[in-house]
């Protein structure tokens, strides 16, 4: 059977990288460095604040330059503590950039597909952090290009992100391009708007919701290899 997909647009966090582990370690290092509570309750509070702000970002309700500081402004307020949110944010971003933890199967997937596909990371993250994490990771040799929304001025699912990506690595043949990611509201919706097939990485079996249906749904990264190489 002929190989259908020759270009993979891969989300980073939650698809290739274990962002949960990176976030947790970065928070605890930052907490010890900046005098914040280094305990589970405080970490979960931070994580929930961060998640809410990222959802606002995806809806176009907040800018990334504000998000990276506001999450610590809100955390300090919730903890009833004073502190320099800008300095805390800078420390956190440095520590987060060290967290190059891959999800199970990510290295094997990239290694096996790099010879037959263009592998392009399409991330809503912060440019400096994503560059640092990729450079430290085992998949760096297999990734053709890292495209980060901060550099393009728009976040997935905004079509402007994909227009920027297309300018950087394209023009892409959309008929042989597949967008792969774990977030329906960012990766799958964005890929749909761009006009490419989509693959929802759903390892925890979440219910399908939202305005679009992915072309494929997988629970393991190995299953993606089977889609690309039928």
C-alpha positions, -999 to +999 in steps of 0.1 A: +000+000+000+013+035-009+025+056+020-001+084+024+015+108+048+050+123+041+048+153+064+039+150+101+032+182+121+037+170+157+026+187+188+052+188+215+038+188+250+015+159+258+023+142+224+061+138+223+071+153+256+059+145+291+050+180+301+035+169+334+068+156+346+087+187+333+061+210+349+063+193+382+101+193+384+103+229+373+078+240+399+096+223+428+129+237+417+114+272+414+097+269+447+129+260+465+148+288+446+121+315+451+107+306+485+073+292+474+057+262+491+074+231+478+044+207+484+018+189+464-011+212+472+008+242+460+020+225+429-016+214+420-028+249+426-001+263+402-009+236+376-047+244+376-040+281+373-016+274+344-040+251+326-068+277+329-046+304+314-035+282+285-071+275+276-077+313+276-047+316+253-061+291+229-094+311+229-075+343+221-084+359+254-048+364+267-013+370+252+015+346+259+038+374+272+011+380+299+004+344+306+039+335+317+039+361+344+002+361+353+003+325+364+026+334+392+007+366+400-024+345+405-005+318+424+010+344+448-025+359+453-040+324+460-013+316+485-017+351+501+020+357+496+041+386+483+068+381+457+083+392+424+062+373+398+085+384+369+116+370+387+097+338+396+086+334+360+121+338+347+134+311+371+106+288+362+112+291+325+149+283+329+140+252+349+113+241+325+137+243+297+157+216+314+128+191+313+134+171+282+113+141+293+098+121+264+066+101+265+068+063+260+074+055+224+083+090+213+120+083+205+112+050+188+085+067+167+106+096+155+136+073+148+115+049+127+097+077+107+125+102+102+138+084+071+104+083+054+087+115+066+094+151+073+090+155+111+081+191+121+072+201+157+043+225+158+041+239+194+021+265+213+049+268+238+075+294+246+103+295+220+133+295+244+118+267+265+109+245+236+143+250+219+161+241+251+140+210+257+143+197+221+181+203+221+184+182+253+162+154+240+169+121+222+146+131+193+165+162+183+184+145+154+151+134+138+132+167+139+136+188+107+122+220+122+107+234+154+079+258+148+067+277+180+037+299+181+055+327+200+077+333+170+048+334+146+026+357+166-004+333+168-013+301+187-030+269+175-059+267+165-055+301+149-050+297+112-023+323+113-001+298+132-003+274+103+002+301+077+034+310+095+044+273+097+037+269+060+059+299+052+087+285+073+087+249+060+064+249+030+046+252+009+033+219+022+014+194+002-017+192+024-029+159+009+002+142+024+003+162+057-010+149+090-014+171+122-009+150+153-016+162+188-033+156+221-056+187+223-088+187+204-093+225+208-058+234+196-042+206+175-072+190+159-092+221+153-062+239+140-053+211+116-089+211+104-088+248+097-055+244+079-071+218+057-050+187+066-059+153+081-056+151+119-047+125+144-058+128+180-034+113+205-058+102+233-039+079+256-064+083+285-095+076+264-112+110+268-146+116+253-147+133+219-160+169+222-159+201+203-167+212+168-145+188+148-139+151+145-103+139+140-095+118+110-078+093+134-078+086+171-049+067+187-041+057+223-004+048+217+023+065+196+030+031+180-004+032+164+006+064+146+034+045+129+009+020+117-012+049+101+018+064+084+033+031+073+003+009+064 
